Amino acid sequence: MDETRMIELREAADAVLGTLLHDGIKDLVPDLVSALEPADFPEPRDGELWDVLCSLRAAGRACDPITVTAALREAGDLDRHGGPVRLHQLHDAVPTVAHALHYAEILREDATWRALGGVGAQAASAAAARQGTAADAAQRAVEAARAVRDRGIAAEDDQAVDLLDLIAEADQEPDWVIPGVLARWDRLILTGNEGGGKSLMLRQIAVRAAAGLHPWRKAAIRPIKALIIDVENSRDQVRPWLAKMHAAAEGETASVERGALRVVIRPEGVDLTQPVDRARLLRLVEAEAPDLIVIGPLYKLAAPRAGEAAEDSARALMAALEAVRAASGGAALLIEAHSPHASQGRRDLRPIGSSLWLRWPEFGFGLGPVTDEPGAEDLRLCDWTPWRGSRSERAWPERVCMGVTWPWQAVQCASGSANAGMTVAEGVTAEAGWVSEPIS
């Protein structure tokens, strides 16, 4: 094994051991404990320590450097495991607990290769000895290889469910962040042209939700905790709009309480495909534990690399964003993205880049300016245009236009709606910045 690989395995082992020494990982423990066995660690003493940590977790006992030191001292094994100093080093060696399962997979993969190498050595030894029949030796090798392949996963095999049992199950209510609009673990990408108001729309959703206001209607909801990560605009560009939105919320007898909405401003961008930037963001998200994350624009979340295929870049960034969701415990993720320039007079509202972005989110919409109706330009009227089929029915607006107290307001003016037959101006009430009939 080359030195680089040995270092990677050493770091992965330290990280998974150190993760179990951290507080606040209750939801992660079952998956992490089931992902590894003591034999998966290259060094036997690490496997033994893993067994001790898993036993403490299974018993519901405290598991930190101090309590583990006491447990190892009582068993007479403290010196074998490097003493209290090493336990504290393991705790501090974890870049982010959100990556613990990835580190476990590194160890698991290496252990599988080692086990497969052992099967190959046994088969080669049997072939050299020529004992019994070749068919018997081959069958033993096949069974041993199958055992390596299936080690630890047989219990997790998918089980088929009968159709009648499936349709008899009661529907589960989504774990709502914003009732009827966004549930936990949802991903939404909003696209549009440059300066088209995408970031204002997403900030508005975050501010209203943090203040306990529905994004489209004059209705109260349970206030949630939101995190805005702006990697394009400066503080002087972000602050005035957020101040106006905060004032608008207070005008509706609501307010954003301290700690309910946090803002990160990085106009220079980040590169979430790189370990340093990714770890920094994951630590932030772990600490804030938001219900809703607004982040973007997409093109400033990863640096372009010469010769890298668009799909490879997209996959790396998607993996990083999935890690962000996991670190938050399932926050709804709202992402701003740019759309291509107009072609033959029409603008494609799909996000720039790999076609993988068309399939990744649960919801994908674009702000498409309306240009063929009287008064549309003055009101900044936009269709709320889906560029991918939504995976669930939600209460999205059909159109939005320039707001009065808020940057945007929803407009319901499709055929058959409450405002059908009205002109654009008649369908909007200036008093509250909403349609005459709230969107249901």
N, C-alpha and C positions, 0 to 999 in steps of 0.2 A: 504494500500500500504506500502511495507517495505521501510526502510530508504534508502537502496541502490538504489532502483528504483526511489525514489524521487530525489536523487542526480543526477542520470542519466538524468532525465527529466529536472531538473534545468539547468544542463550543456548544454543540447541540445537546450533548449530555448535561453539561453544566446548566444550560438554559432550562431544560425540562425539570431537572432536579430543583433548581432555584425557583421555578414557578410554583411548585407545591409548597414552598416556604413563604409565599406571599399571601396577604389577606385579600379579600374581595374577589376570589376566583371560584366561588361556590358553584356557579353555573357551568364552569369549565371543567371542574374536577372529574365528573363521571366519564366524559369523553376522553380526557387525558389519561386517567387511570386505566381505562380499558384499551388504550392504544398501544401500551407497552407491557412487556414482561421483563423480569429481571435479566433474563438471558439476552435481551435485545441490546444491552449495554456492552460495549467492547471490553470494559474493565469490570471484573467481577465485583469489586467493592462498590462500584456505582450501582450495580444491580441490587446489591444487598441494601444500600441506602434507599433506593427506590422502593423496595419492599417495606422498609420501615416507615417511610413517608406515606405510602399508600395505606398502610395499616392504621396509622394515626388518623388519616382523613376518613377512612371507613368507620372508625370508632367514634367519629365526631369530636375528636380531641383537638386542642390547639396545635397548630403545626407551623412553627416559626423557628428561627435559629436558636432561640433560648430554650423553648420546650423540647426541641429535637436534641439539643445538647444534653439536657437532663435525661432524656430517654436513652440516648446512646451511652451516657456515663453509667446509668443504672445497669445496662446490659453488658458493660465492660468493653464496648466497641468504640468508644469516643476517639481514642488515639488512632485506630485503624482508619477512621474516616476523616482524619486531618484536624480533629479538634474543633473548638468553637470558631476559630479563625476561618477555616474552610467553609463552614456552614454560612457564615456571614458573607464570605466571598461569593458563594453560590447564589445567595439572595440578591446581591448587588450586580451579579453578572447578567441578569435578565434584561434584554433591551426593551421588550414589551411582552406582557403575558398574552397579548392577542395572537402572537406568533407561536405559542407553545405547541399547538398541534402540528404546525409545520416542522418544528424542530423534532418532534416525536416521529414524524414521517421519515425524516432523514435517518434517524436511528433504526427505525423499522426496516427501511429499504436495505440498509447495510447489513442488518442481521439476517435478512432473507437471502442476500447474496452469500453471506458466510455459510448459512445452512445449505444452500444449493451447492456451494463448493464442497461441503462435506459429503453430500450425496454423490457428486461426481467422483470424489476420491474413493468412496466405497465401491462405486461401480467399476472404476479402473482397477482397484485391488481385486475385485471378484473376477474381472476379465483376465488379469495376470495369473491368478491362482488356478483358473479353469476347474473349479469345483462345482459339481452338479451339472445342470444343463444351462446352456446360454439363455434359453427361454425363461427359466426360473430366475436367473440373475437379472435379466431385463425386466421381468415383472416386479421384482423387489425394487429395482431402481425407479420404475414408473410409480410405484406406490409411495416410495420415499419422496420423490419429487412432488407428487400430488399433495402429500402431507405438508411439505414446505409451502406450496402455493396456498393451501387452505388454512394454514396455521392462524388460529385466532379469529377467523372470519366466518366460520361455518354457522355460528350462532346468530350472525347478522344477515344471513341470507334472506332475500325477499320472500315473503309468503304470499301466495295468491289468495285473493278474497273473492268469494262468490258474488255475482252481480246482485242477487236478491238481498244479501247481507249489506252490500255497499250502499244500495239506494235506500235501505231502511235506516241508515245512520242519520242522526239529526244534524242539520247544518250548524256549523260553529260560527258564532258571531266573531268577526275580525277584531283583533286587538287594536282599537282605533287610537290614532294620534289626533286626527281631526275627523270627527264622525261623518261618515258618508263620503269622505274625500281621500284620506290617507290612513293606512294602517301601518303598524310596525313592520319593518323589513321591506316596505315598498320602495321602489326606485323610480324616480320620474326624471326625465330629461326634457328641458324646455329650450327650444331653439328659436332663432330669428335672425334678422340682419343686425349689423353693427349699429348701436344706438337705438335699437328697437324696443328697449324697455324690459328685456328679459330679466336682468338683475333686479330691477325695481319690482317686478312682479314677484319674484321669489323672496326678496326681502319683505315685501308687504305680507306675503303668506306667513312668514316667520314672525313678524312683529304682531300681526293680528292674533295668531295662535298663541303666542306667549302672553298676550294681553287677555286671552280668554274670549276671542271673537272669531266667529266663523269667517273663512276667507272670502266667501261670495255673498253671504246673507247678513242681514241685521239680526244676528242671533248669537247668544252666548254659548260657549263651549267650556269644557274644563281647561284651564290654562296649562300649557305644556312648557317644557324647557327646550329652548332652541339654541343652535350654534350656527353662526354665519362665518364662513371662511371665504373671504374675498381675495383672490390672487391676481386681480387686475387693476382695481381702482385704489387711489390714494386715500388717506384719512380725510383729507379736505374734500374729496369727492363723495365719500361714504357718509360722513358725519351729518351734513345738512339734511339729506334725505331721511336718515333714520330719526333725526330730531323732529322733522315734520310728521313722520308716521307716528312717533310717540305722542306728539301733540294731538294728532287725529284720534288716536285711541282714547286719550283722556277726554276728548270731545264727545266720545260715546260712553262716558262714565266708566271707562276701563283704563287700566294702566299696566305697564310692564314692570313687575316687581323686580327689585334688585336680585340678580342671579338668574332670572328667568330667560334672559337672552344675552348671550356672550358673543363677542365679535373678534375675529382674527383678521388682520389686514396685512397682506403680503403682496403688494403690487408687482414685486419682482418675480412672482411665481414660485412654484415648488416643483420638485421632481419626485413624485411618489413611487417611481420605479427604482429609486435609489434608497438603500437601507437607511441612511442618515435622515433624510427628509421624511421617509415613511415612519420611522420609529418616533420621530419628534411629533408627528401628527397623531399617531396612535396613542402616545402617552397623554397628549392633550385631550383626546376624545375619551380615554379611560377616566381621566380626572373629572371631566365635565359631565359625562353620562347624559347627553342630551336625548330628547325624544325625537327631535327633528334636526337634520343637518342640511344647510344650504351651502353648496360649494361650487366653485368654478370661476371662470369658464374652463371648459374641458381642455382646451388646447394649452393652457398654462399649468396643467397638473402633471405634465411629463415633458421632458426636454427631447426634441427630435434627435435622432442618431443617424449618421450617414450610413446608408445601405440597409437600414433596418426596415423590414416589411411592415406595412400599415397594420396588418393583422397581428403580428408579433407585438408591436407597440401597444395595440389596443388590449390584447390579452394581459400584458403586464400591468397596465393601468387598471383594468377591470379587477385583477387579483388584489391590487392595492386598495381599491375602493371597497371590495368585499371585506378586506381586513378592517377597514375603518368601520363598516357596519357591525362587524363582529365585536370590535373593541367597544362600541357604544352599547352593545346589548340589544341591537335591533332597531336603531333609530331609522325613521323614514328619511330617505336620501334624495334631495332635490338638487339637480345638477344643471348648470347653465352651459349651453353649447352654441357655437356659431353654425349657421347654415351656409351652403355654397352661394357664390354670387349668382345673380339672375342670368338665365340662359333663354334666349328668344323671348325676352320680355316677362318671363315667369321665374320665380325663385323657388328652388327646391328647399323645402323646410327640414329635410333630414339632416342629421348632424354631419359635419365635415369629418372625413376619415374613413376608417374601416367600416364595412357593412355589418360587422359584428355589433356595432352600437345600435343597429336597428332591432336586434333581437334581445339585447341584454336587459333593458329596463322593463318594468311592468307597464309603464305608461310613457308615451312619447308624444309631445305636442309641439306645435310651432305657432308663433304669433305672426299671422299672415295679414298684412295691411289690406283693407278693402279699398279698392280704387274705382269701382264702377257704380257707386251710389252717391246721390247728392248729400253733401255735408259730411261725408265719411272722413275726408282728409282733415277737416277742421276739428273733428272730434277724435281723431287718431283711432278710428275704428279698426279693429283687427278680428279676424276669425281665429277662434281657438281650434286650430287644425290638427287632428291626429295624424301622425305619420307612421304609426304602428297600431295594430289592433290591441286594445286594452285587454288585460287578462281577467279583469273583474269590472262589474258595473259600478261606476262611481258618479257623484254629482258634479261633473265638470260644467263650466259655463260654455255656451255656444259661441259667444262673442264677448270681447272686452273693448272698452274705450277709455279715453282719458278721464280720470276721476276729478272730483272737486276737492275733497279734503284728503283723499288718498290718490296715489299716482294712477291707479287703475280701478275701474269698476266693471262689474259683470253686466252684460246686456243680453236679455233674452228676446230675440226677435226672429226666431226660426218659424217656419210655417206651422201653425197649430198651437203656438205658444201664447202666453198672455199678451204679448205685444205684437202679435201677427197683424200685418196690415198697416202698422204705424211707420212713419218715417223715422230715420235714425234719431233726429232731435226729439221727436215726440216720445220715443221709447226710453228716454233717460230723464230722471228727476234730478235737478240740480241741488235740491234741498239736502239730500242725504248722500248723494253720490252713488245711488243704487237704482235699479230698475223699479218701475211702478209696482210690479208684482215680484216679490223675491223669488229667486230660483229655488225650486224644491229639490 
